[in-house]
Amino acid sequence: MAKYRTHNLHEQPLRRVDPDARWRSLRQGDRIRVRLAPGYETGGQVHAVTSDHTAVWVDLDGGRGRTLLHCSDGVEILPHAS
């Protein structure tokens, strides 16, 4: 059993998530860089963006597939260097 178990999770308040300006400016087809952590970065193309700009589908470069990113995941989305 977990030492620090959260009881009554369904009664906990939801935390509001607000995407930053970079996330709000994303459009389908944009070329981007995704910084997962310092030193870990990959390129891709925006496939879809939710209407509130909190989630983005990205087709990763190099045939690595498509991934869903949420603004609370702790990743940075940057414009692709030309």
mmCIF file of the N, C-alpha and C atoms, coordinates in Angstrom:
data_MODEL
# 
_entry.id   MODEL 
# 
loop_
_atom_site.group_PDB 
_atom_site.id 
_atom_site.type_symbol 
_atom_site.label_atom_id 
_atom_site.label_alt_id 
_atom_site.label_comp_id 
_atom_site.label_asym_id 
_atom_site.label_entity_id 
_atom_site.label_seq_id 
_atom_site.pdbx_PDB_ins_code 
_atom_site.Cartn_x 
_atom_site.Cartn_y 
_atom_site.Cartn_z 
_atom_site.occupancy 
_atom_site.B_iso_or_equiv 
_atom_site.pdbx_formal_charge 
_atom_site.auth_seq_id 
_atom_site.auth_comp_id 
_atom_site.auth_asym_id 
_atom_site.auth_atom_id 
_atom_site.pdbx_PDB_model_num 
ATOM 1   N N  . MET A 1 1  ? 0.841   -1.174 0.000   1.00 0.00 ? 1  MET A N  1 
ATOM 2   C CA . MET A 1 1  ? 0.000   0.000  0.000   1.00 0.00 ? 1  MET A CA 1 
ATOM 3   C C  . MET A 1 1  ? 0.890   1.242  0.000   1.00 0.00 ? 1  MET A C  1 
ATOM 4   N N  . ALA A 1 2  ? 0.451   2.237  -0.740  1.00 0.00 ? 2  ALA A N  1 
ATOM 5   C CA . ALA A 1 2  ? 1.228   3.468  -0.856  1.00 0.00 ? 2  ALA A CA 1 
ATOM 6   C C  . ALA A 1 2  ? 1.270   4.207  0.478   1.00 0.00 ? 2  ALA A C  1 
ATOM 7   N N  . LYS A 1 3  ? 2.424   4.780  0.762   1.00 0.00 ? 3  LYS A N  1 
ATOM 8   C CA . LYS A 1 3  ? 2.593   5.501  2.017   1.00 0.00 ? 3  LYS A CA 1 
ATOM 9   C C  . LYS A 1 3  ? 1.791   6.797  2.039   1.00 0.00 ? 3  LYS A C  1 
ATOM 10  N N  . TYR A 1 4  ? 1.804   7.512  0.913   1.00 0.00 ? 4  TYR A N  1 
ATOM 11  C CA . TYR A 1 4  ? 1.095   8.788  0.832   1.00 0.00 ? 4  TYR A CA 1 
ATOM 12  C C  . TYR A 1 4  ? -0.058  8.666  -0.154  1.00 0.00 ? 4  TYR A C  1 
ATOM 13  N N  . ARG A 1 5  ? -1.103  8.078  0.251   1.00 0.00 ? 5  ARG A N  1 
ATOM 14  C CA . ARG A 1 5  ? -2.250  7.856  -0.620  1.00 0.00 ? 5  ARG A CA 1 
ATOM 15  C C  . ARG A 1 5  ? -3.200  9.046  -0.540  1.00 0.00 ? 5  ARG A C  1 
ATOM 16  N N  . THR A 1 6  ? -3.671  9.480  -1.689  1.00 0.00 ? 6  THR A N  1 
ATOM 17  C CA . THR A 1 6  ? -4.628  10.585 -1.727  1.00 0.00 ? 6  THR A CA 1 
ATOM 18  C C  . THR A 1 6  ? -6.028  10.008 -1.581  1.00 0.00 ? 6  THR A C  1 
ATOM 19  N N  . HIS A 1 7  ? -6.709  10.436 -0.553  1.00 0.00 ? 7  HIS A N  1 
ATOM 20  C CA . HIS A 1 7  ? -8.071  9.967  -0.318  1.00 0.00 ? 7  HIS A CA 1 
ATOM 21  C C  . HIS A 1 7  ? -9.055  10.959 -0.917  1.00 0.00 ? 7  HIS A C  1 
ATOM 22  N N  . ASN A 1 8  ? -10.188 10.468 -1.315  1.00 0.00 ? 8  ASN A N  1 
ATOM 23  C CA . ASN A 1 8  ? -11.265 11.295 -1.858  1.00 0.00 ? 8  ASN A CA 1 
ATOM 24  C C  . ASN A 1 8  ? -10.782 12.132 -3.044  1.00 0.00 ? 8  ASN A C  1 
ATOM 25  N N  . LEU A 1 9  ? -10.119 11.487 -3.971  1.00 0.00 ? 9  LEU A N  1 
ATOM 26  C CA . LEU A 1 9  ? -9.590  12.172 -5.138  1.00 0.00 ? 9  LEU A CA 1 
ATOM 27  C C  . LEU A 1 9  ? -10.698 12.864 -5.930  1.00 0.00 ? 9  LEU A C  1 
ATOM 28  N N  . HIS A 1 10 ? -11.876 12.268 -5.957  1.00 0.00 ? 10 HIS A N  1 
ATOM 29  C CA . HIS A 1 10 ? -12.991 12.852 -6.700  1.00 0.00 ? 10 HIS A CA 1 
ATOM 30  C C  . HIS A 1 10 ? -13.487 14.157 -6.077  1.00 0.00 ? 10 HIS A C  1 
ATOM 31  N N  . GLU A 1 11 ? -13.077 14.439 -4.852  1.00 0.00 ? 11 GLU A N  1 
ATOM 32  C CA . GLU A 1 11 ? -13.491 15.675 -4.191  1.00 0.00 ? 11 GLU A CA 1 
ATOM 33  C C  . GLU A 1 11 ? -12.434 16.777 -4.287  1.00 0.00 ? 11 GLU A C  1 
ATOM 34  N N  . GLN A 1 12 ? -11.272 16.460 -4.866  1.00 0.00 ? 12 GLN A N  1 
ATOM 35  C CA . GLN A 1 12 ? -10.201 17.439 -4.996  1.00 0.00 ? 12 GLN A CA 1 
ATOM 36  C C  . GLN A 1 12 ? -10.558 18.452 -6.086  1.00 0.00 ? 12 GLN A C  1 
ATOM 37  N N  . PRO A 1 13 ? -10.224 19.724 -5.904  1.00 0.00 ? 13 PRO A N  1 
ATOM 38  C CA . PRO A 1 13 ? -10.519 20.717 -6.930  1.00 0.00 ? 13 PRO A CA 1 
ATOM 39  C C  . PRO A 1 13 ? -9.631  20.516 -8.156  1.00 0.00 ? 13 PRO A C  1 
ATOM 40  N N  . LEU A 1 14 ? -10.172 20.829 -9.321  1.00 0.00 ? 14 LEU A N  1 
ATOM 41  C CA . LEU A 1 14 ? -9.393  20.761 -10.549 1.00 0.00 ? 14 LEU A CA 1 
ATOM 42  C C  . LEU A 1 14 ? -8.496  21.983 -10.640 1.00 0.00 ? 14 LEU A C  1 
ATOM 43  N N  . ARG A 1 15 ? -7.304  21.776 -11.152 1.00 0.00 ? 15 ARG A N  1 
ATOM 44  C CA . ARG A 1 15 ? -6.372  22.875 -11.327 1.00 0.00 ? 15 ARG A CA 1 
ATOM 45  C C  . ARG A 1 15 ? -6.520  23.421 -12.746 1.00 0.00 ? 15 ARG A C  1 
ATOM 46  N N  . ARG A 1 16 ? -6.705  24.705 -12.877 1.00 0.00 ? 16 ARG A N  1 
ATOM 47  C CA . ARG A 1 16 ? -6.850  25.333 -14.187 1.00 0.00 ? 16 ARG A CA 1 
ATOM 48  C C  . ARG A 1 16 ? -5.496  25.342 -14.901 1.00 0.00 ? 16 ARG A C  1 
ATOM 49  N N  . VAL A 1 17 ? -5.514  24.998 -16.167 1.00 0.00 ? 17 VAL A N  1 
ATOM 50  C CA . VAL A 1 17 ? -4.307  24.944 -16.968 1.00 0.00 ? 17 VAL A CA 1 
ATOM 51  C C  . VAL A 1 17 ? -4.412  26.008 -18.054 1.00 0.00 ? 17 VAL A C  1 
ATOM 52  N N  . ASP A 1 18 ? -3.404  26.861 -18.133 1.00 0.00 ? 18 ASP A N  1 
ATOM 53  C CA . ASP A 1 18 ? -3.369  27.902 -19.156 1.00 0.00 ? 18 ASP A CA 1 
ATOM 54  C C  . ASP A 1 18 ? -2.120  27.743 -20.001 1.00 0.00 ? 18 ASP A C  1 
ATOM 55  N N  . PRO A 1 19 ? -2.285  27.525 -21.306 1.00 0.00 ? 19 PRO A N  1 
ATOM 56  C CA . PRO A 1 19 ? -1.118  27.424 -22.178 1.00 0.00 ? 19 PRO A CA 1 
ATOM 57  C C  . PRO A 1 19 ? -0.442  28.782 -22.339 1.00 0.00 ? 19 PRO A C  1 
ATOM 58  N N  . ASP A 1 20 ? 0.875   28.767 -22.569 1.00 0.00 ? 20 ASP A N  1 
ATOM 59  C CA . ASP A 1 20 ? 1.593   30.031 -22.753 1.00 0.00 ? 20 ASP A CA 1 
ATOM 60  C C  . ASP A 1 20 ? 1.371   30.558 -24.175 1.00 0.00 ? 20 ASP A C  1 
ATOM 61  N N  . ALA A 1 21 ? 1.953   31.701 -24.469 1.00 0.00 ? 21 ALA A N  1 
ATOM 62  C CA . ALA A 1 21 ? 1.739   32.375 -25.760 1.00 0.00 ? 21 ALA A CA 1 
ATOM 63  C C  . ALA A 1 21 ? 2.197   31.517 -26.941 1.00 0.00 ? 21 ALA A C  1 
ATOM 64  N N  . ARG A 1 22 ? 3.283   30.756 -26.777 1.00 0.00 ? 22 ARG A N  1 
ATOM 65  C CA . ARG A 1 22 ? 3.749   29.901 -27.873 1.00 0.00 ? 22 ARG A CA 1 
ATOM 66  C C  . ARG A 1 22 ? 2.710   28.850 -28.243 1.00 0.00 ? 22 ARG A C  1 
ATOM 67  N N  . TRP A 1 23 ? 2.103   28.260 -27.224 1.00 0.00 ? 23 TRP A N  1 
ATOM 68  C CA . TRP A 1 23 ? 1.078   27.249 -27.482 1.00 0.00 ? 23 TRP A CA 1 
ATOM 69  C C  . TRP A 1 23 ? -0.132  27.885 -28.152 1.00 0.00 ? 23 TRP A C  1 
ATOM 70  N N  . ARG A 1 24 ? -0.487  29.080 -27.736 1.00 0.00 ? 24 ARG A N  1 
ATOM 71  C CA . ARG A 1 24 ? -1.662  29.758 -28.302 1.00 0.00 ? 24 ARG A CA 1 
ATOM 72  C C  . ARG A 1 24 ? -1.464  30.159 -29.762 1.00 0.00 ? 24 ARG A C  1 
ATOM 73  N N  . SER A 1 25 ? -0.215  30.314 -30.193 1.00 0.00 ? 25 SER A N  1 
ATOM 74  C CA . SER A 1 25 ? 0.049   30.735 -31.569 1.00 0.00 ? 25 SER A CA 1 
ATOM 75  C C  . SER A 1 25 ? 0.171   29.561 -32.539 1.00 0.00 ? 25 SER A C  1 
ATOM 76  N N  . LEU A 1 26 ? 0.117   28.328 -32.054 1.00 0.00 ? 26 LEU A N  1 
ATOM 77  C CA . LEU A 1 26 ? 0.302   27.157 -32.913 1.00 0.00 ? 26 LEU A CA 1 
ATOM 78  C C  . LEU A 1 26 ? -0.879  26.963 -33.859 1.00 0.00 ? 26 LEU A C  1 
ATOM 79  N N  . ARG A 1 27 ? -0.535  26.585 -35.089 1.00 0.00 ? 27 ARG A N  1 
ATOM 80  C CA . ARG A 1 27 ? -1.532  26.296 -36.113 1.00 0.00 ? 27 ARG A CA 1 
ATOM 81  C C  . ARG A 1 27 ? -1.145  24.990 -36.798 1.00 0.00 ? 27 ARG A C  1 
ATOM 82  N N  . GLN A 1 28 ? -2.134  24.321 -37.360 1.00 0.00 ? 28 GLN A N  1 
ATOM 83  C CA . GLN A 1 28 ? -1.886  23.087 -38.090 1.00 0.00 ? 28 GLN A CA 1 
ATOM 84  C C  . GLN A 1 28 ? -0.884  23.352 -39.206 1.00 0.00 ? 28 GLN A C  1 
ATOM 85  N N  . GLY A 1 29 ? 0.114   22.480 -39.336 1.00 0.00 ? 29 GLY A N  1 
ATOM 86  C CA . GLY A 1 29 ? 1.130   22.599 -40.370 1.00 0.00 ? 29 GLY A CA 1 
ATOM 87  C C  . GLY A 1 29 ? 2.393   23.324 -39.940 1.00 0.00 ? 29 GLY A C  1 
ATOM 88  N N  . ASP A 1 30 ? 2.385   23.967 -38.773 1.00 0.00 ? 30 ASP A N  1 
ATOM 89  C CA . ASP A 1 30 ? 3.577   24.662 -38.284 1.00 0.00 ? 30 ASP A CA 1 
ATOM 90  C C  . ASP A 1 30 ? 4.714   23.676 -38.036 1.00 0.00 ? 30 ASP A C  1 
ATOM 91  N N  . ARG A 1 31 ? 5.942   24.050 -38.437 1.00 0.00 ? 31 ARG A N  1 
ATOM 92  C CA . ARG A 1 31 ? 7.137   23.272 -38.110 1.00 0.00 ? 31 ARG A CA 1 
ATOM 93  C C  . ARG A 1 31 ? 7.606   23.739 -36.743 1.00 0.00 ? 31 ARG A C  1 
ATOM 94  N N  . ILE A 1 32 ? 7.878   22.801 -35.848 1.00 0.00 ? 32 ILE A N  1 
ATOM 95  C CA . ILE A 1 32 ? 8.247   23.134 -34.471 1.00 0.00 ? 32 ILE A CA 1 
ATOM 96  C C  . ILE A 1 32 ? 9.396   22.259 -33.989 1.00 0.00 ? 32 ILE A C  1 
ATOM 97  N N  . ARG A 1 33 ? 9.948   22.666 -32.854 1.00 0.00 ? 33 ARG A N  1 
ATOM 98  C CA . ARG A 1 33 ? 10.893  21.856 -32.096 1.00 0.00 ? 33 ARG A CA 1 
ATOM 99  C C  . ARG A 1 33 ? 10.234  21.586 -30.748 1.00 0.00 ? 33 ARG A C  1 
ATOM 100 N N  . VAL A 1 34 ? 10.351  20.368 -30.280 1.00 0.00 ? 34 VAL A N  1 
ATOM 101 C CA . VAL A 1 34 ? 9.795   19.983 -28.978 1.00 0.00 ? 34 VAL A CA 1 
ATOM 102 C C  . VAL A 1 34 ? 10.954  19.710 -28.045 1.00 0.00 ? 34 VAL A C  1 
ATOM 103 N N  . ARG A 1 35 ? 11.055  20.480 -26.976 1.00 0.00 ? 35 ARG A N  1 
ATOM 104 C CA . ARG A 1 35 ? 12.113  20.291 -25.980 1.00 0.00 ? 35 ARG A CA 1 
ATOM 105 C C  . ARG A 1 35 ? 11.504  19.525 -24.818 1.00 0.00 ? 35 ARG A C  1 
ATOM 106 N N  . LEU A 1 36 ? 11.877  18.255 -24.718 1.00 0.00 ? 36 LEU A N  1 
ATOM 107 C CA . LEU A 1 36 ? 11.348  17.374 -23.679 1.00 0.00 ? 36 LEU A CA 1 
ATOM 108 C C  . LEU A 1 36 ? 12.023  17.620 -22.338 1.00 0.00 ? 36 LEU A C  1 
ATOM 109 N N  . ALA A 1 37 ? 13.312  17.869 -22.389 1.00 0.00 ? 37 ALA A N  1 
ATOM 110 C CA . ALA A 1 37 ? 14.131  18.156 -21.213 1.00 0.00 ? 37 ALA A CA 1 
ATOM 111 C C  . ALA A 1 37 ? 15.409  18.799 -21.744 1.00 0.00 ? 37 ALA A C  1 
ATOM 112 N N  . PRO A 1 38 ? 16.178  19.460 -20.888 1.00 0.00 ? 38 PRO A N  1 
ATOM 113 C CA . PRO A 1 38 ? 17.429  20.041 -21.381 1.00 0.00 ? 38 PRO A CA 1 
ATOM 114 C C  . PRO A 1 38 ? 18.290  18.982 -22.073 1.00 0.00 ? 38 PRO A C  1 
ATOM 115 N N  . GLY A 1 39 ? 18.639  19.250 -23.316 1.00 0.00 ? 39 GLY A N  1 
ATOM 116 C CA . GLY A 1 39 ? 19.457  18.304 -24.074 1.00 0.00 ? 39 GLY A CA 1 
ATOM 117 C C  . GLY A 1 39 ? 18.666  17.298 -24.881 1.00 0.00 ? 39 GLY A C  1 
ATOM 118 N N  . TYR A 1 40 ? 17.372  17.228 -24.696 1.00 0.00 ? 40 TYR A N  1 
ATOM 119 C CA . TYR A 1 40 ? 16.519  16.287 -25.423 1.00 0.00 ? 40 TYR A CA 1 
ATOM 120 C C  . TYR A 1 40 ? 15.490  17.072 -26.216 1.00 0.00 ? 40 TYR A C  1 
ATOM 121 N N  . GLU A 1 41 ? 15.774  17.188 -27.505 1.00 0.00 ? 41 GLU A N  1 
ATOM 122 C CA . GLU A 1 41 ? 14.936  17.998 -28.382 1.00 0.00 ? 41 GLU A CA 1 
ATOM 123 C C  . GLU A 1 41 ? 14.698  17.246 -29.679 1.00 0.00 ? 41 GLU A C  1 
ATOM 124 N N  . THR A 1 42 ? 13.505  17.390 -30.252 1.00 0.00 ? 42 THR A N  1 
ATOM 125 C CA . THR A 1 42 ? 13.182  16.755 -31.520 1.00 0.00 ? 42 THR A CA 1 
ATOM 126 C C  . THR A 1 42 ? 12.323  17.700 -32.341 1.00 0.00 ? 42 THR A C  1 
ATOM 127 N N  . GLY A 1 43 ? 12.332  17.503 -33.624 1.00 0.00 ? 43 GLY A N  1 
ATOM 128 C CA . GLY A 1 43 ? 11.533  18.329 -34.513 1.00 0.00 ? 43 GLY A CA 1 
ATOM 129 C C  . GLY A 1 43 ? 10.236  17.634 -34.878 1.00 0.00 ? 43 GLY A C  1 
ATOM 130 N N  . GLY A 1 44 ? 9.338   18.406 -35.459 1.00 0.00 ? 44 GLY A N  1 
ATOM 131 C CA . GLY A 1 44 ? 8.081   17.837 -35.892 1.00 0.00 ? 44 GLY A CA 1 
ATOM 132 C C  . GLY A 1 44 ? 7.198   18.867 -36.558 1.00 0.00 ? 44 GLY A C  1 
ATOM 133 N N  . GLN A 1 45 ? 5.985   18.441 -36.891 1.00 0.00 ? 45 GLN A N  1 
ATOM 134 C CA . GLN A 1 45 ? 5.012   19.305 -37.529 1.00 0.00 ? 45 GLN A CA 1 
ATOM 135 C C  . GLN A 1 45 ? 3.689   19.172 -36.789 1.00 0.00 ? 45 GLN A C  1 
ATOM 136 N N  . VAL A 1 46 ? 3.054   20.314 -36.534 1.00 0.00 ? 46 VAL A N  1 
ATOM 137 C CA . VAL A 1 46 ? 1.779   20.307 -35.825 1.00 0.00 ? 46 VAL A CA 1 
ATOM 138 C C  . VAL A 1 46 ? 0.729   19.665 -36.724 1.00 0.00 ? 46 VAL A C  1 
ATOM 139 N N  . HIS A 1 47 ? 0.083   18.632 -36.208 1.00 0.00 ? 47 HIS A N  1 
ATOM 140 C CA . HIS A 1 47 ? -0.970  17.943 -36.957 1.00 0.00 ? 47 HIS A CA 1 
ATOM 141 C C  . HIS A 1 47 ? -2.342  18.490 -36.582 1.00 0.00 ? 47 HIS A C  1 
ATOM 142 N N  . ALA A 1 48 ? -2.536  18.765 -35.294 1.00 0.00 ? 48 ALA A N  1 
ATOM 143 C CA . ALA A 1 48 ? -3.828  19.295 -34.832 1.00 0.00 ? 48 ALA A CA 1 
ATOM 144 C C  . ALA A 1 48 ? -3.637  19.993 -33.494 1.00 0.00 ? 48 ALA A C  1 
ATOM 145 N N  . VAL A 1 49 ? -4.501  20.969 -33.237 1.00 0.00 ? 49 VAL A N  1 
ATOM 146 C CA . VAL A 1 49 ? -4.484  21.731 -31.985 1.00 0.00 ? 49 VAL A CA 1 
ATOM 147 C C  . VAL A 1 49 ? -5.905  21.794 -31.459 1.00 0.00 ? 49 VAL A C  1 
ATOM 148 N N  . THR A 1 50 ? -6.088  21.582 -30.159 1.00 0.00 ? 50 THR A N  1 
ATOM 149 C CA . THR A 1 50 ? -7.422  21.696 -29.591 1.00 0.00 ? 50 THR A CA 1 
ATOM 150 C C  . THR A 1 50 ? -7.864  23.165 -29.598 1.00 0.00 ? 50 THR A C  1 
ATOM 151 N N  . SER A 1 51 ? -9.152  23.392 -29.513 1.00 0.00 ? 51 SER A N  1 
ATOM 152 C CA . SER A 1 51 ? -9.682  24.752 -29.605 1.00 0.00 ? 51 SER A CA 1 
ATOM 153 C C  . SER A 1 51 ? -9.205  25.657 -28.474 1.00 0.00 ? 51 SER A C  1 
ATOM 154 N N  . ASP A 1 52 ? -8.889  25.077 -27.305 1.00 0.00 ? 52 ASP A N  1 
ATOM 155 C CA . ASP A 1 52 ? -8.400  25.882 -26.186 1.00 0.00 ? 52 ASP A CA 1 
ATOM 156 C C  . ASP A 1 52 ? -6.866  25.931 -26.130 1.00 0.00 ? 52 ASP A C  1 
ATOM 157 N N  . HIS A 1 53 ? -6.207  25.315 -27.112 1.00 0.00 ? 53 HIS A N  1 
ATOM 158 C CA . HIS A 1 53 ? -4.743  25.309 -27.258 1.00 0.00 ? 53 HIS A CA 1 
ATOM 159 C C  . HIS A 1 53 ? -4.011  24.650 -26.087 1.00 0.00 ? 53 HIS A C  1 
ATOM 160 N N  . THR A 1 54 ? -4.660  23.764 -25.360 1.00 0.00 ? 54 THR A N  1 
ATOM 161 C CA . THR A 1 54 ? -4.000  23.069 -24.256 1.00 0.00 ? 54 THR A CA 1 
ATOM 162 C C  . THR A 1 54 ? -3.352  21.759 -24.702 1.00 0.00 ? 54 THR A C  1 
ATOM 163 N N  . ALA A 1 55 ? -3.792  21.210 -25.838 1.00 0.00 ? 55 ALA A N  1 
ATOM 164 C CA . ALA A 1 55 ? -3.240  19.945 -26.330 1.00 0.00 ? 55 ALA A CA 1 
ATOM 165 C C  . ALA A 1 55 ? -2.915  20.065 -27.813 1.00 0.00 ? 55 ALA A C  1 
ATOM 166 N N  . VAL A 1 56 ? -1.812  19.427 -28.209 1.00 0.00 ? 56 VAL A N  1 
ATOM 167 C CA . VAL A 1 56 ? -1.328  19.506 -29.584 1.00 0.00 ? 56 VAL A CA 1 
ATOM 168 C C  . VAL A 1 56 ? -0.901  18.111 -30.040 1.00 0.00 ? 56 VAL A C  1 
ATOM 169 N N  . TRP A 1 57 ? -1.359  17.701 -31.222 1.00 0.00 ? 57 TRP A N  1 
ATOM 170 C CA . TRP A 1 57 ? -0.857  16.486 -31.850 1.00 0.00 ? 57 TRP A CA 1 
ATOM 171 C C  . TRP A 1 57 ? 0.319   16.877 -32.725 1.00 0.00 ? 57 TRP A C  1 
ATOM 172 N N  . VAL A 1 58 ? 1.447   16.180 -32.586 1.00 0.00 ? 58 VAL A N  1 
ATOM 173 C CA . VAL A 1 58 ? 2.656   16.495 -33.344 1.00 0.00 ? 58 VAL A CA 1 
ATOM 174 C C  . VAL A 1 58 ? 3.129   15.237 -34.075 1.00 0.00 ? 58 VAL A C  1 
ATOM 175 N N  . ASP A 1 59 ? 3.359   15.387 -35.402 1.00 0.00 ? 59 ASP A N  1 
ATOM 176 C CA . ASP A 1 59 ? 4.006   14.332 -36.184 1.00 0.00 ? 59 ASP A CA 1 
ATOM 177 C C  . ASP A 1 59 ? 5.509   14.532 -36.033 1.00 0.00 ? 59 ASP A C  1 
ATOM 178 N N  . LEU A 1 60 ? 6.165   13.613 -35.350 1.00 0.00 ? 60 LEU A N  1 
ATOM 179 C CA . LEU A 1 60 ? 7.592   13.736 -35.076 1.00 0.00 ? 60 LEU A CA 1 
ATOM 180 C C  . LEU A 1 60 ? 8.419   13.415 -36.315 1.00 0.00 ? 60 LEU A C  1 
ATOM 181 N N  . ASP A 1 61 ? 9.533   14.104 -36.471 1.00 0.00 ? 61 ASP A N  1 
ATOM 182 C CA . ASP A 1 61 ? 10.443  13.867 -37.587 1.00 0.00 ? 61 ASP A CA 1 
ATOM 183 C C  . ASP A 1 61 ? 11.080  12.486 -37.482 1.00 0.00 ? 61 ASP A C  1 
ATOM 184 N N  . GLY A 1 62 ? 11.577  12.006 -38.608 1.00 0.00 ? 62 GLY A N  1 
ATOM 185 C CA . GLY A 1 62 ? 12.308  10.742 -38.633 1.00 0.00 ? 62 GLY A CA 1 
ATOM 186 C C  . GLY A 1 62 ? 11.418  9.517  -38.538 1.00 0.00 ? 62 GLY A C  1 
ATOM 187 N N  . GLY A 1 63 ? 10.131  9.664  -38.845 1.00 0.00 ? 63 GLY A N  1 
ATOM 188 C CA . GLY A 1 63 ? 9.230   8.513  -38.809 1.00 0.00 ? 63 GLY A CA 1 
ATOM 189 C C  . GLY A 1 63 ? 8.944   7.987  -37.418 1.00 0.00 ? 63 GLY A C  1 
ATOM 190 N N  . ARG A 1 64 ? 9.079   8.849  -36.403 1.00 0.00 ? 64 ARG A N  1 
ATOM 191 C CA . ARG A 1 64 ? 8.869   8.417  -35.018 1.00 0.00 ? 64 ARG A CA 1 
ATOM 192 C C  . ARG A 1 64 ? 7.413   8.482  -34.587 1.00 0.00 ? 64 ARG A C  1 
ATOM 193 N N  . GLY A 1 65 ? 6.520   8.734  -35.517 1.00 0.00 ? 65 GLY A N  1 
ATOM 194 C CA . GLY A 1 65 ? 5.102   8.678  -35.210 1.00 0.00 ? 65 GLY A CA 1 
ATOM 195 C C  . GLY A 1 65 ? 4.520   9.999  -34.756 1.00 0.00 ? 65 GLY A C  1 
ATOM 196 N N  . ARG A 1 66 ? 3.300   9.899  -34.281 1.00 0.00 ? 66 ARG A N  1 
ATOM 197 C CA . ARG A 1 66 ? 2.554   11.071 -33.830 1.00 0.00 ? 66 ARG A CA 1 
ATOM 198 C C  . ARG A 1 66 ? 2.392   10.979 -32.323 1.00 0.00 ? 66 ARG A C  1 
ATOM 199 N N  . THR A 1 67 ? 2.482   12.124 -31.652 1.00 0.00 ? 67 THR A N  1 
ATOM 200 C CA . THR A 1 67 ? 2.347   12.127 -30.200 1.00 0.00 ? 67 THR A CA 1 
ATOM 201 C C  . THR A 1 67 ? 1.434   13.263 -29.762 1.00 0.00 ? 67 THR A C  1 
ATOM 202 N N  . LEU A 1 68 ? 0.758   13.069 -28.666 1.00 0.00 ? 68 LEU A N  1 
ATOM 203 C CA . LEU A 1 68 ? -0.115  14.081 -28.097 1.00 0.00 ? 68 LEU A CA 1 
ATOM 204 C C  . LEU A 1 68 ? 0.607   14.748 -26.939 1.00 0.00 ? 68 LEU A C  1 
ATOM 205 N N  . LEU A 1 69 ? 0.710   16.065 -26.989 1.00 0.00 ? 69 LEU A N  1 
ATOM 206 C CA . LEU A 1 69 ? 1.353   16.831 -25.929 1.00 0.00 ? 69 LEU A CA 1 
ATOM 207 C C  . LEU A 1 69 ? 0.325   17.730 -25.272 1.00 0.00 ? 69 LEU A C  1 
ATOM 208 N N  . HIS A 1 70 ? 0.389   17.831 -23.964 1.00 0.00 ? 70 HIS A N  1 
ATOM 209 C CA . HIS A 1 70 ? -0.489  18.720 -23.205 1.00 0.00 ? 70 HIS A CA 1 
ATOM 210 C C  . HIS A 1 70 ? 0.374   19.785 -22.554 1.00 0.00 ? 70 HIS A C  1 
ATOM 211 N N  . CYS A 1 71 ? -0.162  20.980 -22.415 1.00 0.00 ? 71 CYS A N  1 
ATOM 212 C CA . CYS A 1 71 ? 0.636   22.092 -21.887 1.00 0.00 ? 71 CYS A CA 1 
ATOM 213 C C  . CYS A 1 71 ? 1.083   21.858 -20.444 1.00 0.00 ? 71 CYS A C  1 
ATOM 214 N N  . SER A 1 72 ? 0.463   20.941 -19.742 1.00 0.00 ? 72 SER A N  1 
ATOM 215 C CA . SER A 1 72 ? 0.888   20.634 -18.370 1.00 0.00 ? 72 SER A CA 1 
ATOM 216 C C  . SER A 1 72 ? 1.916   19.505 -18.324 1.00 0.00 ? 72 SER A C  1 
ATOM 217 N N  . ASP A 1 73 ? 2.354   19.001 -19.480 1.00 0.00 ? 73 ASP A N  1 
ATOM 218 C CA . ASP A 1 73 ? 3.333   17.900 -19.529 1.00 0.00 ? 73 ASP A CA 1 
ATOM 219 C C  . ASP A 1 73 ? 4.748   18.346 -19.190 1.00 0.00 ? 73 ASP A C  1 
ATOM 220 N N  . GLY A 1 74 ? 4.990   19.643 -19.182 1.00 0.00 ? 74 GLY A N  1 
ATOM 221 C CA . GLY A 1 74 ? 6.331   20.130 -18.872 1.00 0.00 ? 74 GLY A CA 1 
ATOM 222 C C  . GLY A 1 74 ? 7.259   20.142 -20.074 1.00 0.00 ? 74 GLY A C  1 
ATOM 223 N N  . VAL A 1 75 ? 6.702   20.125 -21.276 1.00 0.00 ? 75 VAL A N  1 
ATOM 224 C CA . VAL A 1 75 ? 7.525   20.215 -22.475 1.00 0.00 ? 75 VAL A CA 1 
ATOM 225 C C  . VAL A 1 75 ? 7.414   21.620 -23.056 1.00 0.00 ? 75 VAL A C  1 
ATOM 226 N N  . GLU A 1 76 ? 8.446   22.022 -23.781 1.00 0.00 ? 76 GLU A N  1 
ATOM 227 C CA . GLU A 1 76 ? 8.442   23.324 -24.456 1.00 0.00 ? 76 GLU A CA 1 
ATOM 228 C C  . GLU A 1 76 ? 8.254   23.106 -25.940 1.00 0.00 ? 76 GLU A C  1 
ATOM 229 N N  . ILE A 1 77 ? 7.419   23.924 -26.546 1.00 0.00 ? 77 ILE A N  1 
ATOM 230 C CA . ILE A 1 77 ? 7.267   23.908 -28.001 1.00 0.00 ? 77 ILE A CA 1 
ATOM 231 C C  . ILE A 1 77 ? 7.833   25.224 -28.511 1.00 0.00 ? 77 ILE A C  1 
ATOM 232 N N  . LEU A 1 78 ? 8.816   25.111 -29.411 1.00 0.00 ? 78 LEU A N  1 
ATOM 233 C CA . LEU A 1 78 ? 9.513   26.273 -29.946 1.00 0.00 ? 78 LEU A CA 1 
ATOM 234 C C  . LEU A 1 78 ? 9.358   26.316 -31.461 1.00 0.00 ? 78 LEU A C  1 
ATOM 235 N N  . PRO A 1 79 ? 9.421   27.498 -32.058 1.00 0.00 ? 79 PRO A N  1 
ATOM 236 C CA . PRO A 1 79 ? 9.392   27.562 -33.521 1.00 0.00 ? 79 PRO A CA 1 
ATOM 237 C C  . PRO A 1 79 ? 10.619  26.861 -34.091 1.00 0.00 ? 79 PRO A C  1 
ATOM 238 N N  . HIS A 1 80 ? 10.444  26.234 -35.242 1.00 0.00 ? 80 HIS A N  1 
ATOM 239 C CA . HIS A 1 80 ? 11.538  25.527 -35.892 1.00 0.00 ? 80 HIS A CA 1 
ATOM 240 C C  . HIS A 1 80 ? 12.555  26.520 -36.406 1.00 0.00 ? 80 HIS A C  1 
ATOM 241 N N  . ALA A 1 81 ? 13.830  26.245 -36.161 1.00 0.00 ? 81 ALA A N  1 
ATOM 242 C CA . ALA A 1 81 ? 14.900  27.127 -36.658 1.00 0.00 ? 81 ALA A CA 1 
ATOM 243 C C  . ALA A 1 81 ? 14.984  26.990 -38.167 1.00 0.00 ? 81 ALA A C  1 
ATOM 244 N N  . SER A 1 82 ? 14.966  28.098 -38.856 1.00 0.00 ? 82 SER A N  1 
ATOM 245 C CA . SER A 1 82 ? 14.986  28.077 -40.319 1.00 0.00 ? 82 SER A CA 1 
ATOM 246 C C  . SER A 1 82 ? 16.340  27.744 -40.865 1.00 0.00 ? 82 SER A C  1 
# 
